[in-house]
Amino acid sequence: MREREHLAQADRFIAECTKRIVHQRDVIASAFQKGHATDVPVSMLRALEASLRAFEGHRLLIVDRQKGTERR
């Protein structure tokens, strides 16, 4: 895969993960309002947030690699 394709893919992963985080926060709020336990949904939110940080880190690596290739 070329660098631009990797970057586009990383951007898609970040957008999808962000969308899932927003949804998971809604799930937590709804469960809380209904008096349901929120341990599992909060755990899932933390996992999604960790994934987002990993995707963002990966995106930075791609951008850095692109900058290095452009200098050559």
LOKOLMI-884264 format. One record per residue (C-alpha): residue number from 1; x, y, z; residue in three letters; chain. Coordinates in steps of 0.2 Angstrom, whole numbers. Example, Ala and Ser with C-alpha at 12.3 -4.5 7.8 and 13.67 -1.06 7.14 Angstrom:
// LOKOLMI-884264
+-----+-------+-------+-------+------+-----+
! seq !    xx !    yy !    zz ! type ! mol !
+-----+-------+-------+-------+------+-----+
!   1 !    62 !   -22 !    39 !  ALA !   A !
!   2 !    68 !    -5 !    36 !  SER !   A !
+-----+-------+-------+-------+------+-----+
END
This chain:
// LOKOLMI-884264
+-----+-------+-------+-------+------+-----+
! seq !    xx !    yy !    zz ! type ! mol !
+-----+-------+-------+-------+------+-----+
!   1 !     0 !     0 !     0 !  MET !   A !
!   2 !     6 !    17 !    -4 !  ARG !   A !
!   3 !     8 !    30 !    10 !  GLU !   A !
!   4 !    -7 !    40 !     5 !  ARG !   A !
!   5 !   -18 !    24 !     5 !  GLU !   A !
!   6 !   -11 !    20 !    22 !  HIS !   A !
!   7 !   -15 !    38 !    28 !  LEU !   A !
!   8 !   -32 !    37 !    21 !  ALA !   A !
!   9 !   -35 !    20 !    30 !  GLN !   A !
!  10 !   -29 !    27 !    46 !  ALA !   A !
!  11 !   -40 !    42 !    44 !  ASP !   A !
!  12 !   -55 !    30 !    41 !  ARG !   A !
!  13 !   -51 !    20 !    57 !  PHE !   A !
!  14 !   -49 !    36 !    67 !  ILE !   A !
!  15 !   -66 !    42 !    61 !  ALA !   A !
!  16 !   -75 !    25 !    64 !  GLU !   A !
!  17 !   -67 !    24 !    81 !  CYS !   A !
!  18 !   -72 !    41 !    86 !  THR !   A !
!  19 !   -90 !    37 !    80 !  LYS !   A !
!  20 !   -90 !    22 !    91 !  ARG !   A !
!  21 !   -84 !    31 !   106 !  ILE !   A !
!  22 !   -98 !    44 !   104 !  VAL !   A !
!  23 !  -111 !    30 !   103 !  HIS !   A !
!  24 !  -103 !    21 !   118 !  GLN !   A !
!  25 !  -105 !    37 !   128 !  ARG !   A !
!  26 !  -123 !    37 !   124 !  ASP !   A !
!  27 !  -125 !    19 !   129 !  VAL !   A !
!  28 !  -117 !    23 !   146 !  ILE !   A !
!  29 !  -128 !    38 !   148 !  ALA !   A !
!  30 !  -144 !    28 !   144 !  SER !   A !
!  31 !  -139 !    14 !   155 !  ALA !   A !
!  32 !  -135 !    26 !   170 !  PHE !   A !
!  33 !  -152 !    35 !   167 !  GLN !   A !
!  34 !  -161 !    18 !   168 !  LYS !   A !
!  35 !  -152 !    13 !   184 !  GLY !   A !
!  36 !  -142 !    -1 !   175 !  HIS !   A !
!  37 !  -124 !    -6 !   179 !  ALA !   A !
!  38 !  -112 !     3 !   168 !  THR !   A !
!  39 !   -96 !    -7 !   172 !  ASP !   A !
!  40 !   -96 !   -16 !   156 !  VAL !   A !
!  41 !  -100 !    -1 !   144 !  PRO !   A !
!  42 !   -87 !     9 !   153 !  VAL !   A !
!  43 !   -74 !    -4 !   151 !  SER !   A !
!  44 !   -79 !    -5 !   132 !  MET !   A !
!  45 !   -77 !    14 !   131 !  LEU !   A !
!  46 !   -59 !    13 !   139 !  ARG !   A !
!  47 !   -55 !     0 !   126 !  ALA !   A !
!  48 !   -61 !    11 !   112 !  LEU !   A !
!  49 !   -52 !    26 !   118 !  GLU !   A !
!  50 !   -36 !    16 !   119 !  ALA !   A !
!  51 !   -39 !    10 !   101 !  SER !   A !
!  52 !   -41 !    28 !    96 !  LEU !   A !
!  53 !   -25 !    33 !   104 !  ARG !   A !
!  54 !   -16 !    18 !    95 !  ALA !   A !
!  55 !   -24 !    23 !    78 !  PHE !   A !
!  56 !   -19 !    41 !    81 !  GLU !   A !
!  57 !    -1 !    36 !    85 !  GLY !   A !
!  58 !     0 !    25 !    69 !  HIS !   A !
!  59 !    -6 !    40 !    59 !  ARG !   A !
!  60 !     8 !    50 !    66 !  LEU !   A !
!  61 !    20 !    37 !    61 !  LEU !   A !
!  62 !    13 !    37 !    43 !  ILE !   A !
!  63 !    14 !    56 !    42 !  VAL !   A !
!  64 !    32 !    56 !    48 !  ASP !   A !
!  65 !    37 !    43 !    36 !  ARG !   A !
!  66 !    29 !    53 !    22 !  GLN !   A !
!  67 !    39 !    68 !    27 !  LYS !   A !
!  68 !    55 !    58 !    27 !  GLY !   A !
!  69 !    51 !    51 !    10 !  THR !   A !
!  70 !    47 !    69 !     3 !  GLU !   A !
!  71 !    64 !    75 !     9 !  ARG !   A !
!  72 !    74 !    63 !    -1 !  ARG !   A !
+-----+-------+-------+-------+------+-----+
END
